[in-house]
Amino acid sequence: MFVSLAGAAQQSTGFSVGALITLLVVAAVVYPLQKRLREKLSRERRARYLEEDRLAAERRDRESGVDPDGDGSV
């Protein structure tokens, strides 16, 4: 009985090289994917904001009577 308790105590050290390697491999795969996804979403968000700003400026110019083309005809 004491032998099995001693063996169980030795197995639960809390540190495992295999677990550390697994963690490093997962981080090496997930981090670049997460970084690429964040960059893509950021680009899409900036493009969407630019489009919304352009549409708002067109609407504002149209409501104020400003000619957006600048050729003098309204």
All heavy atoms as a GROMACS GRO file, in nm:
protein
  572
    1MET      N    1   0.081  -0.117   0.000
    1MET     CA    2   0.000   0.000   0.000
    1MET      C    3   0.087   0.126   0.000
    1MET      O    4   0.058   0.220  -0.071
    1MET     CB    5  -0.092   0.001   0.121
    1MET     CG    6  -0.181   0.121   0.125
    1MET     SD    7  -0.306   0.094   0.247
    1MET     CE    8  -0.367   0.257   0.262
    2PHE      N    9   0.192   0.128   0.081
    2PHE     CA   10   0.280   0.245   0.085
    2PHE      C   11   0.354   0.264  -0.047
    2PHE      O   12   0.381   0.376  -0.086
    2PHE     CB   13   0.380   0.233   0.200
    2PHE     CG   14   0.313   0.245   0.335
    2PHE    CD1   15   0.310   0.139   0.422
    2PHE    CD2   16   0.255   0.364   0.371
    2PHE    CE1   17   0.248   0.150   0.545
    2PHE    CE2   18   0.193   0.377   0.494
    2PHE     CZ   19   0.190   0.269   0.581
    3VAL      N   20   0.383   0.155  -0.114
    3VAL     CA   21   0.455   0.164  -0.241
    3VAL      C   22   0.367   0.232  -0.345
    3VAL      O   23   0.412   0.318  -0.420
    3VAL     CB   24   0.498   0.024  -0.288
    3VAL    CG1   25   0.558   0.031  -0.426
    3VAL    CG2   26   0.595  -0.038  -0.189
    4SER      N   27   0.238   0.196  -0.347
    4SER     CA   28   0.149   0.257  -0.446
    4SER      C   29   0.126   0.406  -0.415
    4SER      O   30   0.114   0.488  -0.506
    4SER     CB   31   0.016   0.183  -0.452
    4SER     OG   32  -0.052   0.193  -0.328
    5LEU      N   33   0.122   0.444  -0.288
    5LEU     CA   34   0.109   0.586  -0.253
    5LEU      C   35   0.233   0.664  -0.291
    5LEU      O   36   0.224   0.777  -0.339
    5LEU     CB   37   0.081   0.601  -0.104
    5LEU     CG   38  -0.057   0.555  -0.055
    5LEU    CD1   39  -0.065   0.568   0.097
    5LEU    CD2   40  -0.165   0.636  -0.121
    6ALA      N   41   0.349   0.604  -0.271
    6ALA     CA   42   0.474   0.671  -0.308
    6ALA      C   43   0.481   0.688  -0.460
    6ALA      O   44   0.524   0.792  -0.509
    6ALA     CB   45   0.592   0.593  -0.257
    7GLY      N   46   0.437   0.588  -0.532
    7GLY     CA   47   0.436   0.597  -0.679
    7GLY      C   48   0.338   0.702  -0.728
    7GLY      O   49   0.367   0.777  -0.821
    8ALA      N   50   0.224   0.714  -0.664
    8ALA     CA   51   0.125   0.815  -0.702
    8ALA      C   52   0.176   0.955  -0.671
    8ALA      O   53   0.152   1.049  -0.745
    8ALA     CB   54  -0.007   0.789  -0.629
    9ALA      N   55   0.248   0.969  -0.561
    9ALA     CA   56   0.301   1.100  -0.524
    9ALA      C   57   0.409   1.143  -0.622
    9ALA      O   58   0.421   1.261  -0.654
    9ALA     CB   59   0.355   1.095  -0.382
   10GLN      N   60   0.488   1.050  -0.672
   10GLN     CA   61   0.593   1.084  -0.766
   10GLN      C   62   0.536   1.122  -0.903
   10GLN      O   63   0.594   1.204  -0.973
   10GLN     CB   64   0.689   0.967  -0.781
   10GLN     CG   65   0.776   0.946  -0.659
   10GLN     CD   66   0.863   0.824  -0.675
   10GLN    OE1   67   0.848   0.747  -0.768
   10GLN    NE2   68   0.956   0.806  -0.581
   11GLN      N   69   0.423   1.067  -0.942
   11GLN     CA   70   0.366   1.095  -1.073
   11GLN      C   71   0.300   1.232  -1.077
   11GLN      O   72   0.289   1.292  -1.183
   11GLN     CB   73   0.264   0.988  -1.110
   11GLN     CG   74   0.329   0.855  -1.140
   11GLN     CD   75   0.226   0.748  -1.169
   11GLN    OE1   76   0.107   0.771  -1.150
   11GLN    NE2   77   0.270   0.633  -1.215
   12SER      N   78   0.257   1.286  -0.968
   12SER     CA   79   0.185   1.413  -0.969
   12SER      C   80   0.277   1.528  -0.926
   12SER      O   81   0.252   1.596  -0.829
   12SER     CB   82   0.063   1.406  -0.878
   12SER     OG   83   0.105   1.382  -0.745
   13THR      N   84   0.385   1.547  -1.000
   13THR     CA   85   0.479   1.653  -0.966
   13THR      C   86   0.427   1.790  -1.011
   13THR      O   87   0.474   1.891  -0.962
   13THR     CB   88   0.615   1.627  -1.032
   13THR    OG1   89   0.598   1.621  -1.173
   13THR    CG2   90   0.677   1.499  -0.980
   14GLY      N   91   0.336   1.795  -1.108
   14GLY     CA   92   0.282   1.922  -1.155
   14GLY      C   93   0.355   1.975  -1.275
   14GLY      O   94   0.308   2.063  -1.344
   15PHE      N   95   0.473   1.927  -1.306
   15PHE     CA   96   0.548   1.971  -1.421
   15PHE      C   97   0.572   1.854  -1.514
   15PHE      O   98   0.617   1.748  -1.471
   15PHE     CB   99   0.682   2.031  -1.379
   15PHE     CG  100   0.768   2.071  -1.496
   15PHE    CD1  101   0.741   2.186  -1.566
   15PHE    CD2  102   0.873   1.992  -1.537
   15PHE    CE1  103   0.818   2.223  -1.674
   15PHE    CE2  104   0.951   2.027  -1.645
   15PHE     CZ  105   0.924   2.144  -1.713
   16SER      N  106   0.542   1.872  -1.638
   16SER     CA  107   0.562   1.765  -1.735
   16SER      C  108   0.625   1.826  -1.860
   16SER      O  109   0.576   1.924  -1.915
   16SER     CB  110   0.427   1.702  -1.770
   16SER     OG  111   0.441   1.618  -1.881
   17VAL      N  112   0.733   1.768  -1.902
   17VAL     CA  113   0.801   1.815  -2.022
   17VAL      C  114   0.710   1.797  -2.143
   17VAL      O  115   0.703   1.884  -2.230
   17VAL     CB  116   0.935   1.741  -2.041
   17VAL    CG1  117   1.000   1.779  -2.173
   17VAL    CG2  118   1.028   1.768  -1.925
   18GLY      N  119   0.637   1.688  -2.145
   18GLY     CA  120   0.543   1.664  -2.256
   18GLY      C  121   0.434   1.770  -2.263
   18GLY      O  122   0.399   1.819  -2.371
   19ALA      N  123   0.384   1.810  -2.145
   19ALA     CA  124   0.282   1.914  -2.142
   19ALA      C  125   0.339   2.048  -2.186
   19ALA      O  126   0.274   2.126  -2.257
   19ALA     CB  127   0.222   1.926  -2.002
   20LEU      N  128   0.462   2.076  -2.149
   20LEU     CA  129   0.528   2.200  -2.190
   20LEU      C  130   0.548   2.203  -2.341
   20LEU      O  131   0.523   2.304  -2.407
   20LEU     CB  132   0.662   2.215  -2.118
   20LEU     CG  133   0.742   2.340  -2.153
   20LEU    CD1  134   0.665   2.466  -2.116
   20LEU    CD2  135   0.878   2.336  -2.084
   21ILE      N  136   0.591   2.093  -2.398
   21ILE     CA  137   0.611   2.084  -2.543
   21ILE      C  138   0.478   2.102  -2.615
   21ILE      O  139   0.467   2.174  -2.714
   21ILE     CB  140   0.680   1.951  -2.580
   21ILE    CG1  141   0.824   1.953  -2.530
   21ILE    CG2  142   0.676   1.928  -2.731
   21ILE    CD1  143   0.896   1.821  -2.542
   22THR      N  144   0.374   2.039  -2.564
   22THR     CA  145   0.240   2.053  -2.622
   22THR      C  146   0.195   2.198  -2.618
   22THR      O  147   0.143   2.251  -2.716
   22THR     CB  148   0.139   1.964  -2.548
   22THR    OG1  149   0.183   1.828  -2.553
   22THR    CG2  150   0.002   1.975  -2.609
   23LEU      N  151   0.216   2.264  -2.506
   23LEU     CA  152   0.179   2.405  -2.493
   23LEU      C  153   0.255   2.491  -2.592
   23LEU      O  154   0.197   2.579  -2.657
   23LEU     CB  155   0.207   2.452  -2.350
   23LEU     CG  156   0.179   2.599  -2.323
   23LEU    CD1  157   0.029   2.628  -2.336
   23LEU    CD2  158   0.228   2.636  -2.185
   24LEU      N  159   0.384   2.467  -2.608
   24LEU     CA  160   0.465   2.544  -2.704
   24LEU      C  161   0.419   2.520  -2.848
   24LEU      O  162   0.414   2.615  -2.927
   24LEU     CB  163   0.612   2.510  -2.688
   24LEU     CG  164   0.677   2.555  -2.557
   24LEU    CD1  165   0.820   2.505  -2.547
   24LEU    CD2  166   0.672   2.706  -2.545
   25VAL      N  167   0.386   2.398  -2.882
   25VAL     CA  168   0.340   2.367  -3.018
   25VAL      C  169   0.206   2.435  -3.044
   25VAL      O  170   0.186   2.497  -3.149
   25VAL     CB  171   0.330   2.214  -3.040
   25VAL    CG1  172   0.256   2.182  -3.169
   25VAL    CG2  173   0.469   2.153  -3.041
   26VAL      N  174   0.115   2.428  -2.950
   26VAL     CA  175  -0.016   2.492  -2.965
   26VAL      C  176   0.002   2.644  -2.979
   26VAL      O  177  -0.059   2.707  -3.066
   26VAL     CB  178  -0.109   2.457  -2.847
   26VAL    CG1  179  -0.232   2.544  -2.847
   26VAL    CG2  180  -0.148   2.310  -2.854
   27ALA      N  181   0.087   2.702  -2.897
   27ALA     CA  182   0.110   2.846  -2.906
   27ALA      C  183   0.174   2.883  -3.039
   27ALA      O  184   0.140   2.986  -3.098
   27ALA     CB  185   0.199   2.891  -2.790
   28ALA      N  186   0.264   2.800  -3.089
   28ALA     CA  187   0.329   2.827  -3.216
   28ALA      C  188   0.232   2.821  -3.333
   28ALA      O  189   0.252   2.886  -3.435
   28ALA     CB  190   0.444   2.729  -3.238
   29VAL      N  191   0.126   2.745  -3.319
   29VAL     CA  192   0.025   2.735  -3.425
   29VAL      C  193  -0.083   2.842  -3.408
   29VAL      O  194  -0.121   2.909  -3.504
   29VAL     CB  195  -0.040   2.594  -3.425
   29VAL    CG1  196  -0.158   2.588  -3.518
   29VAL    CG2  197   0.064   2.490  -3.463
   30VAL      N  198  -0.130   2.862  -3.287
   30VAL     CA  199  -0.243   2.952  -3.263
   30VAL      C  200  -0.203   3.098  -3.275
   30VAL      O  201  -0.278   3.178  -3.331
   30VAL     CB  202  -0.306   2.923  -3.125
   30VAL    CG1  203  -0.408   3.028  -3.086
   30VAL    CG2  204  -0.370   2.784  -3.125
   31TYR      N  205  -0.088   3.137  -3.225
   31TYR     CA  206  -0.050   3.278  -3.224
   31TYR      C  207  -0.045   3.339  -3.365
   31TYR      O  208  -0.103   3.445  -3.387
   31TYR     CB  209   0.083   3.298  -3.151
   31TYR     CG  210   0.127   3.442  -3.152
   31TYR    CD1  211   0.063   3.537  -3.073
   31TYR    CD2  212   0.231   3.484  -3.234
   31TYR    CE1  213   0.102   3.670  -3.076
   31TYR    CE2  214   0.270   3.617  -3.237
   31TYR     CZ  215   0.206   3.709  -3.157
   31TYR     OH  216   0.243   3.840  -3.161
   32PRO      N  217   0.022   3.276  -3.462
   32PRO     CA  218   0.023   3.335  -3.596
   32PRO      C  219  -0.117   3.342  -3.658
   32PRO      O  220  -0.150   3.440  -3.727
   32PRO     CB  221   0.113   3.244  -3.678
   32PRO     CG  222   0.196   3.172  -3.579
   32PRO     CD  223   0.112   3.160  -3.455
   33LEU      N  224  -0.199   3.241  -3.634
   33LEU     CA  225  -0.336   3.244  -3.686
   33LEU      C  226  -0.416   3.358  -3.624
   33LEU      O  227  -0.487   3.431  -3.693
   33LEU     CB  228  -0.405   3.111  -3.661
   33LEU     CG  229  -0.351   2.991  -3.737
   33LEU    CD1  230  -0.421   2.864  -3.691
   33LEU    CD2  231  -0.366   3.011  -3.886
   34GLN      N  232  -0.402   3.376  -3.494
   34GLN     CA  233  -0.472   3.483  -3.424
   34GLN      C  234  -0.423   3.618  -3.471
   34GLN      O  235  -0.502   3.710  -3.493
   34GLN     CB  236  -0.451   3.465  -3.273
   34GLN     CG  237  -0.516   3.570  -3.187
   34GLN     CD  238  -0.418   3.675  -3.139
   34GLN    OE1  239  -0.299   3.666  -3.159
   34GLN    NE2  240  -0.471   3.775  -3.075
   35LYS      N  241  -0.294   3.632  -3.492
   35LYS     CA  242  -0.237   3.759  -3.539
   35LYS      C  243  -0.288   3.792  -3.679
   35LYS      O  244  -0.326   3.905  -3.708
   35LYS     CB  245  -0.085   3.749  -3.538
   35LYS     CG  246  -0.015   3.877  -3.574
   35LYS     CD  247   0.134   3.863  -3.564
   35LYS     CE  248   0.204   3.990  -3.606
   35LYS     NZ  249   0.348   3.976  -3.603
   36ARG      N  250  -0.289   3.694  -3.767
   36ARG     CA  251  -0.338   3.715  -3.904
   36ARG      C  252  -0.486   3.751  -3.904
   36ARG      O  253  -0.529   3.841  -3.978
   36ARG     CB  254  -0.315   3.588  -3.986
   36ARG     CG  255  -0.338   3.609  -4.135
   36ARG     CD  256  -0.308   3.484  -4.216
   36ARG     NE  257  -0.182   3.423  -4.177
   36ARG     CZ  258  -0.157   3.294  -4.183
   36ARG    NH1  259  -0.250   3.211  -4.228
   36ARG    NH2  260  -0.042   3.245  -4.147
   37LEU      N  261  -0.565   3.686  -3.821
   37LEU     CA  262  -0.707   3.716  -3.812
   37LEU      C  263  -0.730   3.859  -3.762
   37LEU      O  264  -0.812   3.932  -3.817
   37LEU     CB  265  -0.777   3.616  -3.719
   37LEU     CG  266  -0.926   3.638  -3.697
   37LEU    CD1  267  -1.002   3.622  -3.828
   37LEU    CD2  268  -0.979   3.540  -3.593
   38ARG      N  269  -0.655   3.900  -3.660
   38ARG     CA  270  -0.669   4.037  -3.608
   38ARG      C  271  -0.632   4.140  -3.713
   38ARG      O  272  -0.699   4.243  -3.726
   38ARG     CB  273  -0.581   4.055  -3.485
   38ARG     CG  274  -0.637   3.986  -3.362
   38ARG     CD  275  -0.553   4.014  -3.242
   38ARG     NE  276  -0.549   4.158  -3.217
   38ARG     CZ  277  -0.485   4.213  -3.117
   38ARG    NH1  278  -0.420   4.138  -3.031
   38ARG    NH2  279  -0.486   4.343  -3.100
   39GLU      N  280  -0.525   4.116  -3.790
   39GLU     CA  281  -0.485   4.209  -3.895
   39GLU      C  282  -0.592   4.219  -4.004
   39GLU      O  283  -0.623   4.328  -4.051
   39GLU     CB  284  -0.351   4.167  -3.954
   39GLU     CG  285  -0.234   4.187  -3.861
   39GLU     CD  286  -0.105   4.127  -3.912
   39GLU    OE1  287  -0.109   4.056  -4.016
   39GLU    OE2  288  -0.001   4.150  -3.849
   40LYS      N  289  -0.648   4.105  -4.042
   40LYS     CA  290  -0.751   4.103  -4.146
   40LYS      C  291  -0.875   4.180  -4.099
   40LYS      O  292  -0.930   4.262  -4.173
   40LYS     CB  293  -0.789   3.959  -4.180
   40LYS     CG  294  -0.900   3.947  -4.281
   40LYS     CD  295  -0.934   3.801  -4.308
   40LYS     CE  296  -1.046   3.790  -4.406
   40LYS     NZ  297  -1.172   3.757  -4.346
   41LEU      N  298  -0.918   4.153  -3.977
   41LEU     CA  299  -1.036   4.222  -3.925
   41LEU      C  300  -1.011   4.371  -3.910
   41LEU      O  301  -1.100   4.452  -3.935
   41LEU     CB  302  -1.077   4.160  -3.792
   41LEU     CG  303  -1.129   4.017  -3.799
   41LEU    CD1  304  -1.157   3.963  -3.659
   41LEU    CD2  305  -1.254   4.009  -3.885
   42SER      N  306  -0.890   4.408  -3.873
   42SER     CA  307  -0.856   4.550  -3.860
   42SER      C  308  -0.861   4.619  -3.996
   42SER      O  309  -0.914   4.731  -4.008
   42SER     CB  310  -0.717   4.563  -3.798
   42SER     OG  311  -0.683   4.698  -3.782
   43ARG      N  312  -0.806   4.554  -4.100
   43ARG     CA  313  -0.813   4.612  -4.235
   43ARG      C  314  -0.956   4.629  -4.281
   43ARG      O  315  -0.993   4.732  -4.337
   43ARG     CB  316  -0.738   4.522  -4.334
   43ARG     CG  317  -0.590   4.542  -4.338
   43ARG     CD  318  -0.528   4.472  -4.458
   43ARG     NE  319  -0.567   4.333  -4.472
   43ARG     CZ  320  -0.502   4.231  -4.417
   43ARG    NH1  321  -0.395   4.253  -4.345
   43ARG    NH2  322  -0.543   4.108  -4.435
   44GLU      N  323  -1.039   4.526  -4.257
   44GLU     CA  324  -1.180   4.533  -4.298
   44GLU      C  325  -1.252   4.644  -4.222
   44GLU      O  326  -1.334   4.716  -4.280
   44GLU     CB  327  -1.248   4.399  -4.275
   44GLU     CG  328  -1.203   4.291  -4.369
   44GLU     CD  329  -1.265   4.156  -4.339
   44GLU    OE1  330  -1.340   4.144  -4.239
   44GLU    OE2  331  -1.239   4.061  -4.414
   45ARG      N  332  -1.223   4.659  -4.094
   45ARG     CA  333  -1.288   4.763  -4.014
   45ARG      C  334  -1.249   4.901  -4.064
   45ARG      O  335  -1.333   4.990  -4.080
   45ARG     CB  336  -1.251   4.746  -3.866
   45ARG     CG  337  -1.322   4.845  -3.775
   45ARG     CD  338  -1.288   4.825  -3.629
   45ARG     NE  339  -1.145   4.838  -3.605
   45ARG     CZ  340  -1.065   4.739  -3.565
   45ARG    NH1  341  -1.114   4.619  -3.542
   45ARG    NH2  342  -0.937   4.758  -3.547
   46ARG      N  343  -1.118   4.922  -4.093
   46ARG     CA  344  -1.074   5.051  -4.145
   46ARG      C  345  -1.140   5.081  -4.279
   46ARG      O  346  -1.182   5.195  -4.303
   46ARG     CB  347  -0.922   5.053  -4.160
   46ARG     CG  348  -0.853   5.089  -4.031
   46ARG     CD  349  -0.704   5.110  -4.053
   46ARG     NE  350  -0.636   5.002  -3.982
   46ARG     CZ  351  -0.553   4.914  -4.036
   46ARG    NH1  352  -0.522   4.922  -4.162
   46ARG    NH2  353  -0.500   4.820  -3.964
   47ALA      N  354  -1.151   4.983  -4.368
   47ALA     CA  355  -1.216   5.004  -4.497
   47ALA      C  356  -1.364   5.038  -4.478
   47ALA      O  357  -1.418   5.125  -4.547
   47ALA     CB  358  -1.201   4.879  -4.584
   48ARG      N  359  -1.429   4.971  -4.386
   48ARG     CA  360  -1.570   4.998  -4.359
   48ARG      C  361  -1.588   5.140  -4.304
   48ARG      O  362  -1.678   5.212  -4.346
   48ARG     CB  363  -1.626   4.896  -4.260
   48ARG     CG  364  -1.775   4.907  -4.238
   48ARG     CD  365  -1.829   4.798  -4.148
   48ARG     NE  366  -1.776   4.810  -4.012
   48ARG     CZ  367  -1.700   4.721  -3.952
   48ARG    NH1  368  -1.666   4.610  -4.012
   48ARG    NH2  369  -1.657   4.740  -3.828
   49TYR      N  370  -1.500   5.182  -4.213
   49TYR     CA  371  -1.508   5.317  -4.158
   49TYR      C  372  -1.486   5.422  -4.268
   49TYR      O  373  -1.554   5.524  -4.271
   49TYR     CB  374  -1.407   5.338  -4.047
   49TYR     CG  375  -1.438   5.266  -3.918
   49TYR    CD1  376  -1.344   5.258  -3.817
   49TYR    CD2  377  -1.560   5.204  -3.896
   49TYR    CE1  378  -1.371   5.192  -3.698
   49TYR    CE2  379  -1.588   5.138  -3.778
   49TYR     CZ  380  -1.492   5.132  -3.679
   49TYR     OH  381  -1.517   5.068  -3.562
   50LEU      N  382  -1.389   5.397  -4.357
   50LEU     CA  383  -1.366   5.491  -4.466
   50LEU      C  384  -1.487   5.502  -4.557
   50LEU      O  385  -1.525   5.612  -4.598
   50LEU     CB  386  -1.243   5.448  -4.548
   50LEU     CG  387  -1.108   5.473  -4.484
   50LEU    CD1  388  -0.997   5.410  -4.569
   50LEU    CD2  389  -1.083   5.621  -4.467
   51GLU      N  390  -1.549   5.390  -4.587
   51GLU     CA  391  -1.669   5.391  -4.671
   51GLU      C  392  -1.784   5.464  -4.602
   51GLU      O  393  -1.855   5.543  -4.664
   51GLU     CB  394  -1.710   5.247  -4.706
   51GLU     CG  395  -1.834   5.236  -4.791
   51GLU     CD  396  -1.816   5.294  -4.931
   51GLU    OE1  397  -1.702   5.316  -4.975
   51GLU    OE2  398  -1.919   5.318  -4.998
   52GLU      N  399  -1.802   5.440  -4.473
   52GLU     CA  400  -1.907   5.509  -4.398
   52GLU      C  401  -1.881   5.659  -4.394
   52GLU      O  402  -1.974   5.739  -4.410
   52GLU     CB  403  -1.917   5.453  -4.256
   52GLU     CG  404  -1.975   5.314  -4.250
   52GLU     CD  405  -1.970   5.254  -4.110
   52GLU    OE1  406  -1.916   5.320  -4.018
   52GLU    OE2  407  -2.019   5.142  -4.094
   53ASP      N  408  -1.755   5.698  -4.378
   53ASP     CA  409  -1.721   5.841  -4.378
   53ASP      C  410  -1.748   5.904  -4.514
   53ASP      O  411  -1.798   6.016  -4.524
   53ASP     CB  412  -1.575   5.862  -4.339
   53ASP     CG  413  -1.548   5.837  -4.192
   53ASP    OD1  414  -1.646   5.830  -4.114
   53ASP    OD2  415  -1.429   5.823  -4.156
   54ARG      N  416  -1.713   5.831  -4.622
   54ARG     CA  417  -1.737   5.882  -4.757
   54ARG      C  418  -1.886   5.901  -4.782
   54ARG      O  419  -1.929   6.005  -4.833
   54ARG     CB  420  -1.678   5.786  -4.860
   54ARG     CG  421  -1.686   5.838  -5.004
   54ARG     CD  422  -1.640   5.733  -5.103
   54ARG     NE  423  -1.727   5.616  -5.104
   54ARG     CZ  424  -1.846   5.611  -5.166
   54ARG    NH1  425  -1.894   5.714  -5.227
   54ARG    NH2  426  -1.916   5.500  -5.163
   55LEU      N  427  -1.967   5.802  -4.743
   55LEU     CA  428  -2.111   5.812  -4.762
   55LEU      C  429  -2.170   5.925  -4.678
   55LEU      O  430  -2.258   5.998  -4.726
   55LEU     CB  431  -2.179   5.679  -4.726
   55LEU     CG  432  -2.150   5.562  -4.821
   55LEU    CD1  433  -2.209   5.434  -4.765
   55LEU    CD2  434  -2.204   5.591  -4.959
   56ALA      N  435  -2.121   5.941  -4.557
   56ALA     CA  436  -2.171   6.050  -4.471
   56ALA      C  437  -2.135   6.185  -4.531
   56ALA      O  438  -2.216   6.279  -4.528
   56ALA     CB  439  -2.114   6.036  -4.330
   57ALA      N  440  -2.014   6.199  -4.586
   57ALA     CA  441  -1.974   6.326  -4.649
   57ALA      C  442  -2.059   6.354  -4.772
   57ALA      O  443  -2.100   6.469  -4.794
   57ALA     CB  444  -1.826   6.320  -4.686
   58GLU      N  445  -2.086   6.252  -4.852
   58GLU     CA  446  -2.173   6.271  -4.968
   58GLU      C  447  -2.312   6.314  -4.925
   58GLU      O  448  -2.370   6.405  -4.984
   58GLU     CB  449  -2.182   6.143  -5.050
   58GLU     CG  450  -2.060   6.112  -5.132
   58GLU     CD  451  -2.075   5.982  -5.210
   58GLU    OE1  452  -2.184   5.919  -5.203
   58GLU    OE2  453  -1.978   5.944  -5.277
   59ARG      N  454  -2.366   6.252  -4.824
   59ARG     CA  455  -2.500   6.286  -4.775
   59ARG      C  456  -2.501   6.428  -4.719
   59ARG      O  457  -2.591   6.506  -4.748
   59ARG     CB  458  -2.542   6.185  -4.668
   59ARG     CG  459  -2.684   6.206  -4.619
   59ARG     CD  460  -2.733   6.094  -4.525
   59ARG     NE  461  -2.630   6.042  -4.436
   59ARG     CZ  462  -2.578   5.919  -4.443
   59ARG    NH1  463  -2.620   5.835  -4.535
   59ARG    NH2  464  -2.486   5.879  -4.358
   60ARG      N  465  -2.397   6.463  -4.644
   60ARG     CA  466  -2.387   6.597  -4.587
   60ARG      C  467  -2.377   6.702  -4.699
   60ARG      O  468  -2.443   6.805  -4.695
   60ARG     CB  469  -2.265   6.605  -4.496
   60ARG     CG  470  -2.252   6.734  -4.420
   60ARG     CD  471  -2.131   6.734  -4.327
   60ARG     NE  472  -2.006   6.701  -4.398
   60ARG     CZ  473  -1.933   6.592  -4.377
   60ARG    NH1  474  -1.970   6.504  -4.288
   60ARG    NH2  475  -1.824   6.570  -4.446
   61ASP      N  476  -2.295   6.674  -4.802
   61ASP     CA  477  -2.281   6.767  -4.913
   61ASP      C  478  -2.411   6.780  -4.991
   61ASP      O  479  -2.450   6.890  -5.032
   61ASP     CB  480  -2.168   6.722  -5.007
   61ASP     CG  481  -2.031   6.734  -4.943
   61ASP    OD1  482  -2.020   6.805  -4.841
   61ASP    OD2  483  -1.936   6.671  -4.995
   62ARG      N  484  -2.479   6.670  -5.011
   62ARG     CA  485  -2.605   6.672  -5.085
   62ARG      C  486  -2.710   6.753  -5.009
   62ARG      O  487  -2.784   6.831  -5.068
   62ARG     CB  488  -2.653   6.528  -5.107
   62ARG     CG  489  -2.765   6.514  -5.206
   62ARG     CD  490  -2.796   6.369  -5.241
   62ARG     NE  491  -2.806   6.280  -5.127
   62ARG     CZ  492  -2.718   6.183  -5.101
   62ARG    NH1  493  -2.615   6.162  -5.178
   62ARG    NH2  494  -2.734   6.106  -4.995
   63GLU      N  495  -2.716   6.736  -4.877
   63GLU     CA  496  -2.814   6.808  -4.796
   63GLU      C  497  -2.782   6.957  -4.786
   63GLU      O  498  -2.872   7.039  -4.774
   63GLU     CB  499  -2.824   6.746  -4.656
   63GLU     CG  500  -2.888   6.609  -4.657
   63GLU     CD  501  -2.881   6.539  -4.522
   63GLU    OE1  502  -2.821   6.595  -4.428
   63GLU    OE2  503  -2.936   6.428  -4.511
   64SER      N  504  -2.653   6.991  -4.791
   64SER     CA  505  -2.617   7.133  -4.779
   64SER      C  506  -2.614   7.203  -4.914
   64SER      O  507  -2.594   7.324  -4.920
   64SER     CB  508  -2.481   7.146  -4.710
   64SER     OG  509  -2.379   7.094  -4.793
   65GLY      N  510  -2.631   7.129  -5.022
   65GLY     CA  511  -2.635   7.188  -5.155
   65GLY      C  512  -2.499   7.211  -5.216
   65GLY      O  513  -2.486   7.278  -5.317
   66VAL      N  514  -2.394   7.153  -5.160
   66VAL     CA  515  -2.258   7.168  -5.215
   66VAL      C  516  -2.243   7.070  -5.331
   66VAL      O  517  -2.285   6.955  -5.324
   66VAL     CB  518  -2.153   7.141  -5.106
   66VAL    CG1  519  -2.013   7.142  -5.164
   66VAL    CG2  520  -2.166   7.238  -4.993
   67ASP      N  521  -2.183   7.120  -5.439
   67ASP     CA  522  -2.158   7.036  -5.556
   67ASP      C  523  -2.037   6.948  -5.530
   67ASP      O  524  -1.924   6.999  -5.521
   67ASP     CB  525  -2.135   7.124  -5.678
   67ASP     CG  526  -2.116   7.042  -5.805
   67ASP    OD1  527  -2.152   6.923  -5.805
   67ASP    OD2  528  -2.063   7.098  -5.903
   68PRO      N  529  -2.053   6.815  -5.518
   68PRO     CA  530  -1.941   6.729  -5.487
   68PRO      C  531  -1.841   6.720  -5.603
   68PRO      O  532  -1.725   6.696  -5.583
   68PRO     CB  533  -2.002   6.592  -5.457
   68PRO     CG  534  -2.137   6.597  -5.517
   68PRO     CD  535  -2.179   6.741  -5.523
   69ASP      N  536  -1.887   6.740  -5.730
   69ASP     CA  537  -1.797   6.731  -5.845
   69ASP      C  538  -1.720   6.859  -5.867
   69ASP      O  539  -1.614   6.858  -5.926
   69ASP     CB  540  -1.876   6.696  -5.972
   69ASP     CG  541  -1.941   6.559  -5.964
   69ASP    OD1  542  -1.884   6.473  -5.895
   69ASP    OD2  543  -2.048   6.540  -6.025
   70GLY      N  544  -1.775   6.971  -5.825
   70GLY     CA  545  -1.708   7.098  -5.839
   70GLY      C  546  -1.717   7.157  -5.978
   70GLY      O  547  -1.642   7.246  -6.014
   71ASP      N  548  -1.811   7.108  -6.061
   71ASP     CA  549  -1.822   7.161  -6.198
   71ASP      C  550  -1.926   7.272  -6.210
   71ASP      O  551  -1.951   7.322  -6.318
   71ASP     CB  552  -1.851   7.050  -6.297
   71ASP     CG  553  -1.984   6.980  -6.271
   71ASP    OD1  554  -2.052   7.018  -6.175
   71ASP    OD2  555  -2.017   6.887  -6.347
   72GLY      N  556  -1.989   7.312  -6.103
   72GLY     CA  557  -2.082   7.423  -6.103
   72GLY      C  558  -2.226   7.385  -6.123
   72GLY      O  559  -2.317   7.463  -6.099
   73SER      N  560  -2.254   7.263  -6.169
   73SER     CA  561  -2.394   7.221  -6.186
   73SER      C  562  -2.439   7.142  -6.065
   73SER      O  563  -2.366   7.060  -6.011
   73SER     CB  564  -2.408   7.134  -6.312
   73SER     OG  565  -2.331   7.016  -6.298
   74VAL      N  566  -2.563   7.171  -6.022
   74VAL     CA  567  -2.615   7.103  -5.903
   74VAL      C  568  -2.717   7.002  -5.942
   74VAL      O  569  -2.791   7.010  -6.029
   74VAL     CB  570  -2.677   7.205  -5.803
   74VAL    CG1  571  -2.736   7.133  -5.684
   74VAL    CG2  572  -2.574   7.306  -5.763
   0.00000   0.00000   0.00000
